[in-house]
């Protein structure tokens, strides 16, 4: 059976906002997923596709095929938010599938092919949706299926509601959840290590989509700076973003940076607006998005942006009834900035977003990937995305791991040495030491932000890091903010290398006393890709493991001793130079014992 009828009644304009060269036909990955589905005819199908790749188009094309071939008689779409279920209904209407996004109970009007509901709505009335599935053959589309694991009740409600469904299509575009709650209708396979992981039927990752020109390359611009805050006990603490700190200190320094009363946020917002101006030279309607932690911060950021730009930004608060209309209006106009609290982090389709500021303390890989996903949707070849982030080691790791696929791990990893676990034994010891304090403070120690400043730190792109620190407004910072908004991925890499070489050469020409900042010498900041850094960590872990057998000392003791002798943070946060120093030290110890 072929798929030539898969889009038998798609309008020529569908998908209406397809990237360059794809309008009027399915993209290769969508066609490939369709062919696999039609060949196998599974009851359950999990498609993992990077944000911006076109999951909605694939799902609705498949729904159209199943309706046309009488495999199903109706469609139910389950979405994470009210705004998204309306977007699904609008997208479905463009290809002749009518979904009721306002459905709550009772019989459905005959003019509709189905309904669009939220996970929360299913959680309230699972039996209503079960009865609908039992009465007519139903395709259930579970958008961002990981939300079925947000709470045990939602997962159980989905299981109860859609167990009788004829077909179930699960979609996700982000790393799965990090907990061990099983997600309904997702298959898990046990690996050689005895750990069960989710198994996707079709995967289309960011790396593939980037190579195909379906998504934009993402340039991450990281900003450090000096932070000062006062604890509840009255102690004043000063620290620099990116330097080794305890978990609590990192959290407080991070929140100090995001405080609208300091200088970090105004400087970063001003830099992001300069970047937006450059991007708009090639993408005239390009827009920017600031993702804020709470409503108070969002309003404060909007005031700062108005001073910077002279234009009032769109502010979207999740509890506003007009939130969806504001997002739609911003999507269709050419204004510069939108400030939002959480709700636009996932699934909201604003294709003109090209510059982002990650101004929230949410630190999960799931949320970070969702947030970055708002900027990667490509409309024509050569568009780039730029995301500004604070220099927080965890965020930099997320940025460097953009292309890594993450399956949902159902079982806890087995205990073992650092070589089996990416987090070292020393990190576990540190976590145990902090655990009691964290439990007592619920991860949010009371504090008062006193002052902050911003320093351009580095650019992260395609697993590599570029640049040295520079003051906001300096020529060095402008070198990176002024990168053209229209570039091919390989051109981005080449241009960043040239800018860094120029900055290093300029740095070497200046006497140390005239240095713009207390920066490391250029030659001591070699470009090390994330893959190379992971390789060094693995090498260190292998060396420690070998020395464990030689000395009889546990892994954790050896790592702790290495940190004491060589200095520096846990290996998960250590630089390439620090890890190499520890490798040399372990080799020295091992040589003495032979």
N, C-alpha and C positions, 0 to 999 in steps of 0.2 A: 504494500500500500504506500502510495506517495503522499506528499504533503502539498500538492499543488492546489488543493482546495482549502488549505488551512486558513487562508485570508480571503475567502470567496466574496465576502461583502465588506471588506475594509475600504474605507474611503481613501482616495489617493493622498489625502493630506495626513493620514494616520501613520505613524505617530506625529502629532502636530508640531512637536518640538524636537524632532530627531536631529542628531548632529549631522555634520556635513556628509553628503553622499549616501544617506540611508533612507531618506523619505520615500515612502511608497513601497518599501520592501522590508522584509525582516533582515536584521543583522545576522551575520554568520553564526554567532553563538545561539541566537534565538531559534534560527532554523535548525541548528544541530540539536538543541534541546527538544524541539518539536518532533524531529525525526526519531529521536530516542524514545520519547514518550509514546508516539504512535506505534512504533515497532513493538514495544514491550507491553503497552496497555496496563500499567500498574494501577492498583487502587490508591497507593500512596506514592508521592513523588516529591523529593526535596530538591529545589533548585537554589544554589548559592551563587549569587552574582553580585559583583561589587556595586556600591551605590552609583547611580547614573548610567548603568549599563542597559537599563530598559526592562526590568522585571515585570512592570505593569503591562507593557506591550506584549511580552511573551505570554503572561498569564491570561490576558484577555483574548489573544489569538487562539490559545488553546481552548478557552471556554467557548469561543465561537465555533471551533471545530467540533467539540463534544456536543454542543447544542444542535449543530447542523446535521450530525450523524446520529442524533437521537440516543447517544450514550447516556446523556443526562437530560432532564427536563427543566431544571432551574439551577440558579447559581447563588451561593451565599459567599460574600466577601467579608472576612473578619480583619479589621484594621486596628492599629494601636490607638488612634485618636479620632475625635469627631471631625476634625479638619480633613484627615486622610480618607475617611469613609466617603466624604463628599467628593474628594478628588477622584476616588475610584469610580463613583457613579458618573462623574463628568467624562472621564476617560472611556468608560464602557459605552456611554451614550454616543460617542463619536464613531463607534463601529456597529451601532445598532443593537447593543445589549442594554436594556433598561433596568437599572437597579434602583430600588427605593432606599435612599439614605436616611429617611425619617421613620422607617418602620419600627414599631414598638411591640405590637401584639395583634392578634386576630388574623382573619384571612387577608391575603395580599391581592390587590387589584389585578385584574387579568392583563392589564397593559404592561405589567412588569415581568421581566424574566427572573427576578430574584431581588435580594436585599443586600445592603451594605451595613454592617453593624460593627461595634467595637468589642474588644476582649472583655471590657468591663460590662458591657451590655449582655454578653453571653453569660458572664459570671452571675448576673442577677437572675436570668431566666433560662437556664440550660434546657429545661424540658420543653419550652416553647420551640426551640430550634431543633430539638430531637424529633418532636412531632412533625415538623415540617420536612425533615429528612426522611422520615418513615412514610409520609404521604406521597412524596414524589421523588424520583431519582435526582439526587442533588450533587453538584460539584461544589465543594467547599474550598475556597482560596484563603489560606491562612497567611496574611501578609506579616512579615517580620515575626516569624513563628516563635522566636525566642521569648516573646512577650507572654506566651502561654506558660512560661516558667517564672513569671514575675512574682506570682504568689501561688501557693499550693492550690488555693480555691479556684484560680483561673484555669490552671492546668486540668484540674478535676472536672471543671465545668465544660471545658472544650472536649475532653474525653467523653463525657456523658452526652453532650449535645450532638457531636458529629460522629460518634461510633457507627450509626447506621448509614452514613453518607455513602453514596455510590463511588465517588472519587474524591480524593483529598490532595490538593496541591499546596505544599508548604514552600514559602519563599523567605529568604533572608539575604541581607547584603552586608552584614557586619559580623565580626567575631561573635561566637556564641557566648552565652553566660558562663561565668567562672564557677558557679555553684554546682552541686551535684543533683539538683532536681531534674528527673527525667522530663523531657519535653514530649507531649503527646504526638503520636503519628510520625515520630522521627526514628529511623532505624539506627541501632547501635551495634558496632562490631568490636569484638575483643581482639586486641593486638597481641603481639608476642610477649609484651610485658604484663599481660593479664588485665590491662585497663581497657574499659569499653569507651569507644569514641563514636560520635555521630558519623553517619555515613551518608554523603550527599549523592543523589542520582546524577546531578549535573553541576559542575563548578566552573564559574567564569570569574577569575580573580582580577585584581587591580592591574597586575603586571600584564596579563593578556589583553585587558581592555585598553591599557595605555599603548601597547604595541599596535593595536587595531585602530587607534585614534578615536576610540569611543569615549574615553575620559581624558581629562586634562592632567598634565604633570603637576605635582604640588611642590611648591617651594616653601619650606618652613623657615621663618625668620625668628630667631630666638633672642630674647632680651633678658639680660641679667640686671644687676644693680644692688646697691646697699640698702638694707632694710633695718629699721629700728622700731621696736615695740616694747610695751610694758606688760608684764604678766599680772595675773590676779594678785600675786604676792607682792607686787610693787617693784619687782626687779626689771631693770631696763636691759634689753638684749639687742645686740646688733649682729647682723649676719649678711652675707652676700649670697644672692640666689645662685645655685649651682654648686656651692661649696658643700663638702660633706657635713651633714647634720643629722640629728636624730629625727625620727618620723614626726614627732610633735613640733620640733623647731622648723622643719620643712613646711609643715602645714601653716604655722604662724607667719613665717616669712612670705609664703605664697599669698596668704590673705592680706598681709600688709601691702604687698605689691598691688593687689587688686583694689585696695581702698581708694576711693575717689578723692580723698583728702590729701594724698601724697602726690609725688611727681611722676611715679612710674606709669600709671594709667594715662595721664595727659600726654606724656611723651610718646608712648606706644601708639595711642590713638592718632596723634599727629603724624607719626611715621607711617601708619597704615593708610592714612588719608593721602599722603604723598605717593605711596605705592598705588593707590586706587587711581590717582590722577594720571600716573604713567600708564597703567593698564588701560584706562579709558581712551588713550591715544589710538590703541588698536582695537579696543572693544568699547565703542562709544556709550553703550547702555550698561556697562559693568557696574555692579552694585557691591556694597560691603555689608557684612553682618558681624555684629559683636554679640557673642554668646555670654550672657551674664549669669551670675549665681542666683540672684534674687531680684525682686521688683525694685527695691530701694536703690540697689546698685545700678540697675538698668536705667532708671530715671536720671541718676547722677551722670552716668556715661553719656546719655543723650544730651544733657546740658553742656558737657565738655565738647562733644562733637559739634554742637551748634556754634560754640565759640570758635572752634577750629575751622569749620567750613562755611559758616554763615547761613546754613540750611538746617531746618528742623528735621531730625531723623524720624523715621517711623518706629514707634515703640510698641512692641507686642508683648502683652502680659497674658499668661496662660488662662487666667480666670475671667478674662474679658469676653463678653458675648461677641464682640466685633472683631475678635482676633483673626478669624479666618478671612474676613473681608479685608482687613488691613494687609495680610500677607498677599492676598490676590491682587490688591491695588498696587502694592510695592512691586510685585512680580511683573505687572504690566506697564509701570511707568519707567522713568529714567532717573529717579532720585538716587542720591549717593548711598545713604546708610540706613540700615535697620538694626535696632537693638532688641534682643529678645531673651526671655528666660526659658531655657530648656526646650520649649515646645517645637521649635524649628530644627531641633537637632536630628530628627529622623523623618525621612519620607516626604517632607514638604518640598514641593517642586518649584524652585525659583531658579531657573537655569542661568539667569544673568549674574548670580552671585559669583564673584571671582576673588574677593579679598575677605579674609576673616580674621577676627581677633578672638582667641580662646581665653576669655576673661572669666573663667569659672574654676572652682576648686574641685570639680568632679574629676576623679582620677581613675576611672575604669577604662580598660581598652575598648570595651563595647561602646561607651558614650563617646570616647574620643574618635573612634572610627565613624560613628554616626555623624558627629559634628563635621569632620573633614569631608564626609560624603556630600555635604550641602554644596561644596565648591567644585567638585570634580566633573560635574555633568558638562560635556562638551557639545557645543552647537556648530562649530566649524573648526577646521583643522588649524592647529597652531596656538589655540587659546591656552593660557597657563593659569593656575590658581596659586594664591599666596595666602598663607596662614601664619599669623603672628602668635607666638607662644612664650610664656615665661620660661626661663632656664630652670626647669624642674627635671631632674634626671629621668623620672618615670615618663614624663611627656615626651622627652627626647627619644627614649626607647620606643615609645609608640610610633613616633614620627618615622624613625628609622626602620620600623618593621611593617610599613604600609603594605608590602607585597606578600607578607606571610599569611597563609590561610590558617584559621584556627577552628578546629573541630570542637564540638562540645564534649568535654571529658566527664563521664558519668561517675567514675570511681576516683577516689583519692589516690594520688601517686604513692607507690610503695616507698617505705623508708629505705634510705641508702645513702651512699656517698654523694659528693657534689657532682661526680661524673654522671649520675643518673638524674640529677635534679638541677635545673638551671639556677636555682637559688642555693647558695652555699650554706654549709652547716653553720658558719659564723653568722650568717644573716638570721638563721633560726634562733641562735643564742641571743642576738640583739633583739629580735622580735619578742622572745620570752621575757627579756629584761624590761621591755616597754609595755608588755601586755597588761599588767596590773594597772599601770597608770592610764593606759588607753581605756580600759574598761570603766575606770572611775570617772573619766572625763568624757566618755562617749565620743572620742576622736575630735572634739571641738573644745580645746582648752580656752577659757575666757582670757581675753587679752585686749589691749588697746593699741591700735596702729598709731605710731608717732610720726614717722617720716619715711620716705622712700625716694630713690632716684632710679633712673633707667640708663642702661648701657647696652648698646648693640653688641651682641655676643657672637653669633655665628649664623650661617645659613646651612640648613640640612636639605639635601636633595639626593634621591636615589641611593640611600644608604651611606652617603659620604657627607663630610662636614667641610665647610669653606669659611674663610674669613677669620679675622682677629677682632678683639674688642675695639669699639670706637664710641665716642660721645654722640648723643642724638644731635642731628643737625650738621655733623661733620661731613667732610668730603668723602671719607671712607664709608660712612653709613650710606650716603647718597649713591655711591657706586653700586650698592646692592639694591636699594630701593628703586633705582632707575633702570633695572633690567627690563627690556621690552616685554609687553604683555602678550605678544604673539611670537612664539618660538616653538620649533620642534623640540622634542625631549632631548635629543643629542646636542642641539644647539644650546639648551639651558646648561647642560654639563660643561660644555666648552667655554661658554661665557663666564660661568662661575669660576672656573679654573683661571681664566685670564684676569678676572677682577681680583682674585686672591693673590696671584703672582704680583700684580701691580701694588697691592697693599703691602705685601711682604717686602718688596723692593723699596717702597717708600719708608717702611718702618726701619729697615737696615741703614738707610741714609741718615737717620736722625740720631744724635747723641742720646744716650740713655736718659740724661736729665731733661731732655726736651720731649720725651715720649708723651703722647696724648693721654695715655692711661697706664696704670700699673699692669701692663700686659706681659705675658710670657714672651721671651724672645721668639722671633719668627721661626727660627730653626728648631725650636723645642715644641712647635705645634704642627707636626706633620699631619697631612690628611690621612686618616685611617678610616676605612669603610667599616660599617657596622658588621659586615660579614667577617672582616679581618679581626675585629675586636672580639667577636664570638669565638673565632678560631684561637685567639690568644687565651681566652678564658678556659676553653676546652683543654688547651695545652697545659695551663696551670693546674687544672683539676686532675689531669692525667699524671702530672709530676707529683702532686700531693698524694694521689692514690698510691703511686709506686713507693713514695717515701713512708707512707703509712705502714705498708708491709715490711719495709726495711727497719723502721724505728719502733713499730708497735704502738705509736701514738695515734689517737683518733683524728679524723679529718679536721674537726672543729678546732682542736687544740693547735694543729699545725697552721691553719689559716689565721687563727688569733695571734700566734707567735710571729707570723709573717707580717701582719699588720703592725704589731708592736715594733718590730725591727725596721721595717721599711717605711712605715707610716702610710697614711692614706685611708680611704673608705673601704667598705666591703667590696669584694671583687666585682659584684654586680654593678657597682657605680665607679669603679676604678678606671683610670685612663689607660691607654695602651702602654705608656711609659711605666706606670706604676705596676702593671701586670708583668711586664718584661723584667722589671727589677725583682719581683717576687720569684719569677721563674729562675732567674740567675741565682737567687739566694737559696732556693730549694736544691738546685744543682750543686751549689757549694756545700750544703749540709750533707747531701748524699755522697759526695766525693770524699768527705772526711770520714765517713763510716766504712768506706771500702778499704 
